[in-house]
Amino acid sequence: MIEIAMSPTTVTLTIAGDLDLVERDQFPEVAARVSGLRRQLLVVDMCRVTFMDSTGAAFLISLADAGRRRGGATVLRGCSERELFVLEVCGALELFRLDTEHACPGVPSVGTR
């Protein structure tokens, strides 16, 4: 599940569950909605992601790339080591700012997921 929230300057995507090949059908619609909002900052809350494969990574990369072309930035918060590894293997970590201090209430800390 992907939820979109916005403020005057920020779009926040909150992702819960798997971010993978099975979920790919919703990626184009979400990307179009985020792009259409034209905010400078995209925050992707990954605290409740249970699994991410290269398809999910490609989705995040496309969001970051689109934001970057508009002069914006993409922040990942609550990423597990596994998710960071997938992005690193894809050669895409430099596209993102990492919020390593965020902790969602009721979600195990990043190192224990």
Sine and cosine of phi, psi and omega as CSV:
sin_phi,cos_phi,sin_psi,cos_psi,sin_omega,cos_omega
0.00,0.00,0.69,-0.72,0.03,-1.00
-0.82,-0.58,0.84,-0.54,0.05,-1.00
-0.94,-0.34,0.60,-0.80,0.01,-1.00
-0.90,-0.44,0.78,-0.63,0.10,-0.99
-0.78,-0.63,0.43,-0.90,0.00,-1.00
-0.59,-0.81,0.42,-0.91,0.14,-0.99
-0.81,-0.59,-0.02,-1.00,-0.01,-1.00
-0.86,0.51,-0.47,0.88,-0.06,-1.00
-0.87,-0.49,-0.17,0.99,-0.16,-0.99
-0.72,-0.69,0.61,-0.79,0.22,-0.98
-0.93,-0.36,0.74,-0.67,0.05,-1.00
-0.89,-0.45,0.83,-0.56,0.13,-0.99
-0.98,-0.18,0.82,-0.58,0.09,-1.00
-0.94,-0.34,0.87,-0.49,-0.07,-1.00
-0.94,-0.35,0.74,-0.68,0.05,-1.00
-0.78,-0.63,0.66,-0.75,0.01,-1.00
1.00,-0.02,-0.46,-0.89,-0.06,-1.00
-1.00,0.09,0.59,-0.81,0.09,-1.00
-0.87,-0.50,1.00,0.09,-0.18,-0.98
-0.49,-0.87,-0.16,-0.99,-0.05,-1.00
-0.81,0.59,-0.61,0.79,-0.02,-1.00
-0.90,0.44,-0.53,0.85,-0.06,-1.00
-1.00,-0.03,-0.02,1.00,-0.16,-0.99
-0.87,0.50,-0.41,0.91,-0.03,-1.00
-0.88,0.48,-0.47,0.88,-0.01,-1.00
-1.00,0.07,-0.23,0.97,-0.09,-1.00
-0.87,0.49,-0.71,0.70,-0.02,-1.00
-0.88,0.48,-0.65,0.76,0.01,-1.00
-0.91,0.42,-0.69,0.72,0.02,-1.00
-0.89,0.45,-0.71,0.71,0.00,-1.00
-0.88,0.48,-0.66,0.75,0.01,-1.00
-0.91,0.42,-0.66,0.75,0.02,-1.00
-0.90,0.43,-0.71,0.70,0.00,-1.00
-0.89,0.46,-0.71,0.70,-0.01,-1.00
-0.89,0.46,-0.64,0.77,-0.01,-1.00
-0.92,0.40,-0.38,0.93,-0.01,-1.00
-0.97,0.23,-0.34,0.94,0.11,-0.99
0.79,0.62,0.72,0.69,0.07,-1.00
-1.00,-0.08,0.46,-0.89,-0.03,-1.00
-0.97,0.24,-0.42,0.91,-0.06,-1.00
-0.82,-0.57,0.78,-0.62,0.12,-0.99
-0.92,-0.39,0.84,-0.54,0.07,-1.00
-0.95,-0.32,0.82,-0.57,0.03,-1.00
-0.94,-0.33,0.93,-0.36,0.00,-1.00
-1.00,0.04,0.93,-0.37,-0.08,-1.00
-0.97,-0.25,0.19,0.98,-0.09,-1.00
-0.83,0.56,-0.54,0.84,-0.08,-1.00
-0.95,-0.30,0.27,0.96,0.07,-1.00
-0.97,0.25,0.77,-0.64,-0.01,-1.00
-0.99,-0.15,-0.41,0.91,0.01,-1.00
-0.33,-0.94,0.62,-0.78,0.10,-1.00
-0.67,-0.75,0.76,-0.65,0.09,-1.00
-0.94,-0.33,-0.17,-0.99,-0.04,-1.00
-0.92,0.40,-0.43,0.90,0.07,-1.00
-0.92,0.39,-0.69,0.72,0.07,-1.00
-0.90,0.44,-0.65,0.76,0.04,-1.00
-0.88,0.47,-0.66,0.75,0.02,-1.00
-0.88,0.47,-0.60,0.80,0.07,-1.00
-0.88,0.47,-0.75,0.66,0.01,-1.00
-0.89,0.46,-0.64,0.77,0.01,-1.00
-0.89,0.46,-0.68,0.74,0.00,-1.00
-0.90,0.43,-0.62,0.79,0.06,-1.00
-0.89,0.45,-0.72,0.69,-0.02,-1.00
-0.90,0.43,-0.66,0.75,-0.01,-1.00
-0.91,0.42,-0.68,0.73,0.02,-1.00
-0.89,0.45,-0.67,0.74,0.04,-1.00
-0.90,0.43,-0.66,0.75,0.00,-1.00
-0.89,0.46,-0.63,0.78,0.03,-1.00
-0.90,0.44,-0.44,0.90,0.05,-1.00
-1.00,-0.01,0.04,1.00,-0.01,-1.00
1.00,0.05,0.23,0.97,-0.02,-1.00
-0.99,-0.14,-0.10,-1.00,-0.01,-1.00
-0.71,-0.71,0.43,-0.90,0.04,-1.00
-0.84,-0.54,0.79,-0.61,-0.01,-1.00
-0.93,-0.37,0.75,-0.66,0.13,-0.99
-0.98,-0.22,0.77,-0.63,0.06,-1.00
-0.80,-0.60,0.58,-0.81,0.04,-1.00
0.97,0.26,0.37,0.93,0.02,-1.00
-0.96,0.29,0.64,-0.77,0.11,-0.99
-0.99,0.13,0.21,-0.98,0.06,-1.00
-0.87,0.49,-0.60,0.80,0.01,-1.00
-0.88,0.47,-0.71,0.71,-0.02,-1.00
-0.92,0.40,-0.65,0.76,0.06,-1.00
-0.89,0.45,-0.60,0.80,0.03,-1.00
-0.89,0.45,-0.70,0.72,0.02,-1.00
-0.86,0.51,-0.72,0.70,0.02,-1.00
-0.91,0.42,-0.59,0.81,0.03,-1.00
-0.91,0.41,-0.70,0.71,0.02,-1.00
-0.88,0.48,-0.57,0.82,0.04,-1.00
-0.97,0.25,-0.11,0.99,-0.01,-1.00
0.95,0.31,0.52,0.85,-0.15,-0.99
-0.87,-0.49,0.03,1.00,-0.07,-1.00
-0.85,0.52,-0.52,0.85,-0.04,-1.00
-0.93,0.36,-0.21,0.98,0.04,-1.00
-0.97,0.23,-0.23,0.97,-0.15,-0.99
-0.86,-0.51,0.52,-0.86,0.28,-0.96
-1.00,-0.04,0.59,-0.81,0.00,-1.00
-0.94,-0.35,0.80,-0.60,0.11,-0.99
-0.99,-0.14,0.99,-0.15,-0.05,-1.00
-1.00,-0.02,-0.07,1.00,-0.07,-1.00
-0.99,-0.12,-0.28,0.96,-0.04,-1.00
-0.94,0.35,0.64,-0.77,0.10,-1.00
-0.62,-0.79,0.88,-0.48,0.04,-1.00
-0.97,0.23,0.68,-0.73,0.06,-1.00
-0.89,0.46,0.67,-0.74,0.06,-1.00
0.98,0.18,0.08,1.00,0.02,-1.00
-0.92,-0.39,0.73,-0.68,0.03,-1.00
-0.84,0.54,0.50,-0.86,-0.01,-1.00
-0.89,0.46,0.39,-0.92,-0.11,-0.99
-0.79,0.61,-0.67,0.75,-0.05,-1.00
-0.94,0.35,-0.25,0.97,-0.07,-1.00
-0.96,-0.29,0.01,1.00,0.02,-1.00
-1.00,0.08,0.00,0.00,0.00,0.00
